[in-house]
Amino acid sequence: MKHIKHLTVYWKDGQNISEILPKKSNYQNFDQNHLEAVEVETEIILKICKENYSHEKVSIQELKNAVKKLNTNKAMDFYGITAENFIYASETLLESERSSLEWRIAERQLQIKTYSSNSWFIDLKKICGKYDIIEIEQYLDKPLTKIEWKRFITKKIHKYWEDDIKTKMKGYSTLKYLNCEYDIGRIHPLLKTTSANITEIKKLSICTKFVTGTYILQSNKAEYSNYATNPMCRLCNKADETIEHFILLCETTSQIRSSLIVKILHEGSLVLARESLQTPIDLITLIINPYHYLPKKMCKDVEDRVGNHLVPLCRQLLYTLHSKRYDVLTKADTKANRK
């Protein structure tokens, strides 16, 4: 007999079985890996069926009769064919033979129609051209399976948008700390966290603003307002509040900064010493994005070292500086409003 006490599960004899219960996982590629495994198994099953069994041709009417006997709920969406396809769209959505009218229309439209035509096939051809899928007529002669087509299209679309976004990123100075790193479907390592602690989430939010250039300082406000706003740092009133001044030079936050900077320099030197870098290291860039100077495919030891030691220190520094700035400015604004 089981009983629950303080959210801990025991057997009757008092043995704690919480160790065998499911635990929270941070495995982010589970869905993709599972999908790929299922697709491989599907291909194996289809191959076995084709090799060991002979199938008789089924007429359209027999297929319709079989579909009518199905439950009214959605049928299995296999190879893009569902019960609804047959019930509402009839034969036109079935696989066509080369001699069919649909096949001949597609072949003729692709060969004869120009790009100024309003033909659906030409619209399709334009979309394929955008994603560097040329000579689509060849896929009528040698059609791909659904799985092959899905992988092919996904790869082409991802490549197009990755190249497009990376090209546009170079034109935005605010994204210089990201080093044009972008992979569709993958989280940037700087944004990964294994903690659900609210403070850690806040740190992540602040770091994201810095790395994307959306953290607003006085110099930014001055630039946006055509210098109607004073760019002077409101914490120390000794220099313009640029990102370099805020992170490294402001005297008001020097005590907060000093110990963390030493630790960041120590950890950063241990990590970067393994890399043969040809460019000088910028401390601001290292603090905002510790992965900036590391290769995309780094070894597991380096990735763990950065993620477990260097990144937390950088997050702590940026968040502490932000908190101090927020407190000082809030008190100053409150005092000004009372006058």
Contacts in CASP RR format, 6 or more apart in sequence:
PFRMAT RR
TARGET T0000
AUTHOR 0000-0000-0000
METHOD contacts of the structure
MODEL  1
MKHIKHLTVYWKDGQNISEILPKKSNYQNFDQNHLEAVEVETEIILKICK
ENYSHEKVSIQELKNAVKKLNTNKAMDFYGITAENFIYASETLLESERSS
LEWRIAERQLQIKTYSSNSWFIDLKKICGKYDIIEIEQYLDKPLTKIEWK
RFITKKIHKYWEDDIKTKMKGYSTLKYLNCEYDIGRIHPLLKTTSANITE
IKKLSICTKFVTGTYILQSNKAEYSNYATNPMCRLCNKADETIEHFILLC
ETTSQIRSSLIVKILHEGSLVLARESLQTPIDLITLIINPYHYLPKKMCK
DVEDRVGNHLVPLCRQLLYTLHSKRYDVLTKADTKANRK
1 12 0 8 1.000
2 9 0 8 1.000
2 10 0 8 1.000
2 11 0 8 1.000
2 12 0 8 1.000
3 10 0 8 1.000
8 16 0 8 1.000
8 18 0 8 1.000
9 16 0 8 1.000
9 17 0 8 1.000
9 18 0 8 1.000
9 21 0 8 1.000
10 16 0 8 1.000
10 17 0 8 1.000
11 17 0 8 1.000
26 194 0 8 1.000
28 187 0 8 1.000
39 147 0 8 1.000
42 147 0 8 1.000
43 147 0 8 1.000
60 91 0 8 1.000
60 94 0 8 1.000
63 86 0 8 1.000
63 94 0 8 1.000
64 86 0 8 1.000
67 75 0 8 1.000
67 83 0 8 1.000
67 86 0 8 1.000
67 87 0 8 1.000
68 87 0 8 1.000
70 83 0 8 1.000
74 82 0 8 1.000
74 83 0 8 1.000
74 84 0 8 1.000
75 82 0 8 1.000
75 83 0 8 1.000
75 84 0 8 1.000
76 82 0 8 1.000
79 146 0 8 1.000
80 146 0 8 1.000
81 93 0 8 1.000
81 94 0 8 1.000
85 93 0 8 1.000
86 93 0 8 1.000
86 94 0 8 1.000
92 102 0 8 1.000
96 102 0 8 1.000
96 103 0 8 1.000
97 103 0 8 1.000
103 140 0 8 1.000
106 121 0 8 1.000
106 140 0 8 1.000
107 137 0 8 1.000
107 140 0 8 1.000
109 119 0 8 1.000
109 120 0 8 1.000
109 121 0 8 1.000
109 122 0 8 1.000
110 121 0 8 1.000
110 125 0 8 1.000
110 136 0 8 1.000
110 137 0 8 1.000
110 140 0 8 1.000
111 137 0 8 1.000
113 119 0 8 1.000
113 121 0 8 1.000
113 122 0 8 1.000
114 122 0 8 1.000
115 122 0 8 1.000
115 125 0 8 1.000
115 126 0 8 1.000
124 136 0 8 1.000
125 136 0 8 1.000
128 134 0 8 1.000
128 136 0 8 1.000
130 160 0 8 1.000
131 153 0 8 1.000
131 156 0 8 1.000
131 157 0 8 1.000
131 159 0 8 1.000
131 160 0 8 1.000
132 156 0 8 1.000
132 159 0 8 1.000
132 160 0 8 1.000
133 153 0 8 1.000
133 156 0 8 1.000
144 152 0 8 1.000
158 184 0 8 1.000
161 184 0 8 1.000
162 182 0 8 1.000
162 183 0 8 1.000
162 184 0 8 1.000
165 182 0 8 1.000
166 180 0 8 1.000
166 182 0 8 1.000
169 175 0 8 1.000
169 178 0 8 1.000
169 180 0 8 1.000
169 182 0 8 1.000
170 180 0 8 1.000
174 212 0 8 1.000
174 213 0 8 1.000
174 214 0 8 1.000
175 212 0 8 1.000
175 213 0 8 1.000
177 210 0 8 1.000
177 211 0 8 1.000
177 213 0 8 1.000
177 285 0 8 1.000
177 288 0 8 1.000
177 289 0 8 1.000
177 292 0 8 1.000
178 188 0 8 1.000
178 211 0 8 1.000
178 212 0 8 1.000
178 289 0 8 1.000
178 292 0 8 1.000
179 289 0 8 1.000
179 292 0 8 1.000
181 188 0 8 1.000
181 291 0 8 1.000
181 296 0 8 1.000
188 291 0 8 1.000
189 291 0 8 1.000
189 303 0 8 1.000
189 306 0 8 1.000
189 307 0 8 1.000
190 207 0 8 1.000
190 211 0 8 1.000
190 289 0 8 1.000
190 290 0 8 1.000
190 291 0 8 1.000
190 311 0 8 1.000
191 204 0 8 1.000
191 208 0 8 1.000
192 307 0 8 1.000
193 200 0 8 1.000
193 201 0 8 1.000
193 204 0 8 1.000
195 201 0 8 1.000
199 319 0 8 1.000
200 315 0 8 1.000
202 319 0 8 1.000
203 315 0 8 1.000
203 316 0 8 1.000
203 318 0 8 1.000
203 319 0 8 1.000
204 315 0 8 1.000
206 215 0 8 1.000
206 315 0 8 1.000
206 318 0 8 1.000
206 319 0 8 1.000
206 322 0 8 1.000
207 288 0 8 1.000
207 314 0 8 1.000
207 315 0 8 1.000
207 318 0 8 1.000
207 319 0 8 1.000
209 215 0 8 1.000
210 243 0 8 1.000
210 288 0 8 1.000
210 318 0 8 1.000
211 288 0 8 1.000
211 289 0 8 1.000
215 243 0 8 1.000
215 322 0 8 1.000
217 241 0 8 1.000
217 242 0 8 1.000
217 243 0 8 1.000
217 246 0 8 1.000
218 229 0 8 1.000
218 230 0 8 1.000
218 231 0 8 1.000
218 232 0 8 1.000
218 233 0 8 1.000
218 234 0 8 1.000
218 240 0 8 1.000
218 241 0 8 1.000
219 231 0 8 1.000
219 240 0 8 1.000
219 241 0 8 1.000
219 242 0 8 1.000
221 229 0 8 1.000
221 231 0 8 1.000
222 228 0 8 1.000
222 229 0 8 1.000
222 230 0 8 1.000
222 231 0 8 1.000
222 240 0 8 1.000
223 231 0 8 1.000
231 240 0 8 1.000
231 241 0 8 1.000
232 239 0 8 1.000
232 240 0 8 1.000
232 241 0 8 1.000
233 239 0 8 1.000
233 240 0 8 1.000
233 241 0 8 1.000
233 245 0 8 1.000
233 246 0 8 1.000
233 250 0 8 1.000
234 241 0 8 1.000
234 328 0 8 1.000
234 329 0 8 1.000
234 332 0 8 1.000
235 241 0 8 1.000
235 250 0 8 1.000
235 252 0 8 1.000
235 253 0 8 1.000
235 324 0 8 1.000
235 325 0 8 1.000
235 328 0 8 1.000
235 329 0 8 1.000
236 250 0 8 1.000
236 251 0 8 1.000
236 252 0 8 1.000
238 251 0 8 1.000
239 245 0 8 1.000
239 249 0 8 1.000
241 250 0 8 1.000
243 284 0 8 1.000
244 284 0 8 1.000
246 321 0 8 1.000
246 325 0 8 1.000
247 257 0 8 1.000
247 284 0 8 1.000
247 287 0 8 1.000
247 317 0 8 1.000
247 318 0 8 1.000
247 321 0 8 1.000
248 257 0 8 1.000
248 261 0 8 1.000
248 283 0 8 1.000
248 284 0 8 1.000
252 324 0 8 1.000
252 328 0 8 1.000
253 321 0 8 1.000
253 324 0 8 1.000
253 325 0 8 1.000
256 317 0 8 1.000
256 320 0 8 1.000
256 321 0 8 1.000
256 324 0 8 1.000
257 317 0 8 1.000
257 321 0 8 1.000
260 313 0 8 1.000
260 316 0 8 1.000
260 317 0 8 1.000
260 320 0 8 1.000
261 317 0 8 1.000
263 313 0 8 1.000
264 286 0 8 1.000
264 287 0 8 1.000
264 310 0 8 1.000
264 313 0 8 1.000
264 314 0 8 1.000
264 317 0 8 1.000
265 283 0 8 1.000
267 305 0 8 1.000
267 309 0 8 1.000
267 310 0 8 1.000
267 313 0 8 1.000
268 286 0 8 1.000
268 290 0 8 1.000
268 310 0 8 1.000
270 305 0 8 1.000
271 290 0 8 1.000
271 294 0 8 1.000
271 302 0 8 1.000
271 305 0 8 1.000
271 306 0 8 1.000
271 310 0 8 1.000
272 281 0 8 1.000
272 293 0 8 1.000
274 302 0 8 1.000
275 293 0 8 1.000
275 294 0 8 1.000
275 295 0 8 1.000
277 293 0 8 1.000
279 293 0 8 1.000
281 293 0 8 1.000
285 292 0 8 1.000
285 293 0 8 1.000
286 292 0 8 1.000
286 293 0 8 1.000
286 314 0 8 1.000
287 314 0 8 1.000
287 317 0 8 1.000
287 318 0 8 1.000
288 314 0 8 1.000
288 318 0 8 1.000
290 306 0 8 1.000
290 307 0 8 1.000
290 310 0 8 1.000
290 311 0 8 1.000
290 314 0 8 1.000
291 306 0 8 1.000
294 302 0 8 1.000
294 306 0 8 1.000
298 306 0 8 1.000
END
